[in-house]
């Protein structure tokens, strides 16, 4: 009897004669999963594999694709992946190093279904925003070279945004907003956002290799940029625009996107 009373009092609060039953985390998670089941998200991934003129390789960062992919897919969201060239996108070799491993990247390493999907990505020219509820861009240095100037990518982002669908980016991916305009104005103008910081770029020794510094370039176009400390998880949500600072922010961006999909009718 005492155990039963204790269980009941944990789940029910009596305030001013009214009984209030709070939602448990489990109930909330179940509601989100029910509301996001069969929602569709387009992942747009770089096709670029050359790290400037260094002779080194780049591409997308594994954690920045894997963490959001599983966070969404595990909640019933359907995901297509597209690239400028179609087919297998390059993986930044540094992101496959054991020192960069997370639970999500370890899951990715043994996920033959996702790897097959990556081998057969759609071409950006073949996708239609009307088929999706949101778009997400993982980072890595690759997007700095191809997706920032890809006309189809720019049009897609504009179309998602004007059709009131979430647009989400992490790490270097917010750089693809560099040339995106909506109604003649830079989309980032007056928008709060984040992305890979100048100090983080310096820490990885690529300040003089990348074509531009994301933090500086987006501020030039009117963005209200903010950041946390190097490698800290940090994400900013401004209406439909969701951005994360670095690889550690990948799951946080996905959680914010998941919340928006949950609220979307």
C-alpha positions in Angstrom: 0.0 0.0 0.0 2.8 2.4 0.9 4.5 1.6 -2.4 1.3 2.3 -4.3 0.7 5.6 -2.5 4.3 6.7 -3.3 3.9 5.8 -7.0 0.6 7.7 -7.2 2.0 10.8 -5.5 5.0 10.9 -7.9 2.7 11.1 -10.9 0.0 13.4 -9.6 0.3 16.9 -8.1 -2.6 18.5 -6.3 -2.6 22.3 -6.6 -5.5 24.4 -5.3 -7.8 21.5 -5.4 -7.0 20.6 -9.0 -5.3 17.4 -10.0 -2.5 17.9 -12.5 -0.9 14.8 -14.1 2.5 15.8 -15.7 3.8 14.1 -18.8 6.6 11.8 -18.3 9.7 12.0 -20.5 8.7 8.6 -21.9 5.2 9.8 -22.8 6.6 12.9 -24.4 9.1 10.9 -26.5 6.3 8.5 -27.6 4.1 11.5 -28.6 7.0 12.9 -30.7 7.6 9.6 -32.3 3.9 9.3 -33.2 3.8 12.8 -34.7 7.0 12.4 -36.7 6.3 9.0 -38.1 6.6 9.1 -41.9 7.7 12.7 -42.0 10.4 13.1 -44.6 13.7 14.9 -44.4 16.2 15.5 -47.1 19.9 15.3 -46.2 22.2 17.3 -48.5 25.8 16.1 -48.4 28.9 17.4 -50.1 30.5 15.8 -53.2 33.9 17.6 -52.7 36.9 15.6 -51.6 39.9 17.9 -52.0 41.2 20.0 -49.1 42.2 23.0 -51.0 45.7 22.7 -52.6 47.1 20.7 -49.8 46.8 17.3 -51.5 44.8 16.1 -48.5 41.3 14.8 -48.6 38.1 16.1 -47.1 34.3 15.5 -47.4 31.5 15.2 -44.9 32.2 14.6 -41.2 30.8 11.2 -40.1 29.4 12.3 -36.7 27.5 15.2 -38.4 25.6 12.8 -40.6 25.3 9.8 -38.3 24.1 11.5 -35.1 21.2 13.4 -36.8 20.4 10.5 -39.1 19.8 8.1 -36.2 18.1 10.7 -34.0 15.5 11.3 -36.8 15.3 7.8 -38.1 14.8 6.2 -34.7 11.7 8.5 -34.4 10.2 7.3 -37.6 11.4 10.0 -39.9 12.1 8.9 -43.4 15.4 10.2 -44.9 16.7 10.6 -48.4 20.3 11.7 -49.1 21.3 13.9 -52.0 24.6 15.2 -53.3 25.6 17.6 -56.1 27.0 14.7 -58.2 25.0 11.8 -56.9 26.5 8.5 -55.7 29.0 8.0 -52.9 29.9 11.2 -51.1 33.5 11.5 -49.7 34.0 11.0 -46.0 36.6 13.2 -44.3 39.3 10.6 -43.3 39.9 12.4 -40.0 36.3 11.8 -39.0 36.8 8.1 -39.3 39.8 8.1 -36.9 39.2 6.3 -33.7 39.8 9.5 -31.8 36.7 11.0 -33.3 34.5 8.0 -32.6 31.1 8.3 -30.9 28.3 5.8 -30.2 26.7 7.1 -33.4 29.8 6.7 -35.6 30.3 3.2 -34.2 26.7 2.4 -35.2 27.4 3.9 -38.6 30.5 1.7 -39.1 28.4 -1.5 -39.0 25.2 -0.1 -40.7 25.2 -1.7 -44.1 21.8 -0.2 -44.9 22.9 3.4 -44.4 26.2 2.7 -46.2 24.2 1.4 -49.2 22.0 4.5 -49.2 25.2 6.7 -49.2 26.5 4.8 -52.2 23.4 5.6 -54.1 22.6 9.2 -53.2 20.2 11.2 -55.4 21.5 14.1 -57.5 20.4 17.4 -56.2 19.0 18.2 -59.6 16.5 15.4 -59.2 15.0 16.3 -55.8 11.9 18.4 -55.2 11.4 20.2 -51.9 7.6 19.5 -52.1 8.4 15.8 -51.3 10.0 16.7 -47.9 9.1 18.3 -44.6 12.6 19.7 -43.9 16.1 19.8 -45.1 19.3 19.1 -43.2 23.0 19.7 -44.1 25.8 17.9 -42.3 29.2 19.6 -42.4 32.8 18.7 -42.9 35.0 21.0 -44.9 33.8 19.8 -48.2 30.7 22.0 -48.4 32.9 25.1 -48.3 34.0 24.3 -51.8 30.9 22.9 -53.6 27.6 23.6 -51.8 28.3 27.3 -51.1 28.1 28.0 -54.9 25.7 25.2 -56.0 22.8 26.9 -57.6 20.4 24.0 -57.1 21.3 23.9 -53.4 20.6 27.6 -53.0 17.2 27.3 -54.7 16.2 24.3 -52.6 17.0 26.2 -49.3 15.0 29.2 -50.5 12.1 26.9 -51.5 12.1 25.1 -48.1 12.2 28.4 -46.3 9.5 30.2 -48.2 7.3 27.1 -47.9 7.7 27.3 -44.1 9.8 24.2 -43.7 12.7 23.9 -41.3 16.3 24.3 -42.7 19.0 22.9 -40.5 22.8 22.9 -40.6 25.7 21.9 -38.4 29.4 22.8 -38.2 30.7 24.0 -41.6 27.3 23.5 -43.3 25.9 26.9 -42.3 28.5 28.2 -44.8 26.2 27.0 -47.6 23.9 29.9 -46.6 26.5 32.3 -47.8 24.8 33.1 -51.1 21.2 32.2 -50.3 18.7 35.0 -50.7 15.0 35.2 -50.0 13.0 38.0 -51.6 16.3 39.6 -52.7 17.8 39.7 -49.2 20.4 37.3 -47.7 18.5 34.7 -45.8 20.9 35.1 -42.8 20.4 38.9 -42.6 19.2 39.6 -39.0 19.1 35.9 -38.2 20.6 34.4 -35.1 22.9 31.5 -36.0 26.1 29.7 -35.3 28.6 27.5 -37.1 32.3 26.5 -37.0 34.1 29.3 -35.3 37.3 31.1 -36.3 39.0 29.8 -33.2 38.0 26.2 -34.0 39.3 26.7 -37.5 42.6 27.9 -36.1 42.7 25.0 -33.7 42.6 22.5 -36.6 45.2 24.5 -38.5 43.1 25.3 -41.6 42.6 29.0 -41.4 44.8 29.7 -44.4 43.5 26.6 -46.3 39.7 27.1 -46.4 38.3 29.5 -49.0 36.8 31.7 -46.3 36.0 31.7 -42.6 32.4 30.9 -41.9 32.1 33.1 -38.9 33.3 36.2 -40.8 31.5 35.6 -44.0 28.0 35.1 -42.5 28.4 38.2 -40.4 29.3 40.1 -43.6 25.9 39.2 -44.9 24.1 40.4 -41.7 24.0 37.3 -39.6 23.8 37.6 -35.8 26.5 35.1 -35.0 27.2 33.6 -31.6 29.3 30.7 -30.3 30.2 28.7 -27.3 33.7 27.5 -26.4 35.7 25.4 -28.8 34.2 21.9 -29.2 31.3 22.6 -26.9 27.8 21.6 -27.9 25.9 24.7 -29.0 22.9 25.2 -31.3 20.8 28.2 -32.2 17.2 28.2 -33.4 15.8 31.3 -35.1 12.3 30.5 -36.5 12.8 27.8 -39.2 16.6 28.2 -39.2 18.5 25.8 -37.0 22.3 25.8 -36.8 24.9 24.0 -34.7 28.5 25.1 -34.1 30.6 21.9 -34.4 30.5 18.1 -34.5 29.5 17.9 -30.9 26.4 19.9 -31.7 25.0 17.5 -34.2 22.6 15.7 -32.0 21.4 19.0 -30.5 20.5 20.3 -33.9 18.7 17.1 -34.7 16.7 17.4 -31.4 15.6 20.9 -32.3 14.7 19.8 -35.8 12.7 16.8 -34.4 10.8 19.2 -32.2 9.9 21.4 -35.2 8.7 18.3 -37.1 6.7 17.2 -34.1 4.8 20.6 -34.2 4.4 20.7 -38.0 0.9 19.7 -39.2 
